[in-house]
Amino acid sequence: MADHPRAPVGQRYQFRYLVNGTDWHNDWTADAYVPNQQGSDNSVVIT
């Protein structure tokens, strides 16, 4: 069985996926979305 990193419980992490080196995409199954400084939204996962 492989070791997997674990994030602390009760935290919120913002992220986006970079596709083809130029296009940013959200995870449409994220726990939430928050506005970012570029005028779009970041995906959020809540641990």
C-alpha positions as CSV (number, residue, x, y, z in Angstrom):
1,M,0.0,0.0,0.0
2,A,1.4,3.4,-1.0
3,D,1.8,6.2,1.5
4,H,-0.4,9.2,0.8
5,P,0.1,12.7,2.2
6,R,-2.6,13.8,4.6
7,A,-3.8,17.3,5.1
8,P,-4.8,18.5,8.6
9,V,-8.5,18.2,9.3
10,G,-10.6,21.3,9.4
11,Q,-8.6,23.3,6.8
12,R,-9.6,24.9,3.6
13,Y,-7.3,24.7,0.5
14,Q,-7.7,26.7,-2.7
15,F,-6.6,25.3,-6.0
16,R,-7.1,25.3,-9.8
17,Y,-5.8,23.0,-12.5
18,L,-3.4,24.2,-15.2
19,V,-4.3,22.5,-18.5
20,N,-2.0,22.5,-21.6
21,G,0.2,25.0,-19.8
22,T,-2.1,27.9,-20.5
23,D,-5.7,27.3,-19.4
24,W,-6.9,27.3,-15.8
25,H,-9.9,25.1,-14.8
26,N,-11.8,24.5,-11.6
27,D,-12.8,21.2,-10.1
28,W,-16.6,21.3,-10.6
29,T,-17.0,18.9,-7.6
30,A,-15.1,21.1,-5.2
31,D,-16.5,21.8,-1.7
32,A,-16.7,25.5,-2.4
33,Y,-15.5,28.3,-4.7
34,V,-13.9,31.7,-3.8
35,P,-13.1,34.7,-5.9
36,N,-9.4,35.2,-6.8
37,Q,-7.4,38.2,-7.7
38,Q,-7.6,37.4,-11.4
39,G,-11.3,37.9,-11.6
40,S,-12.3,34.3,-11.6
41,D,-12.9,31.7,-8.9
42,N,-10.7,29.1,-7.1
43,S,-11.9,25.7,-6.2
44,V,-11.8,24.9,-2.4
45,V,-11.4,21.6,-0.7
46,I,-12.3,21.3,3.0
47,T,-10.5,18.6,4.9
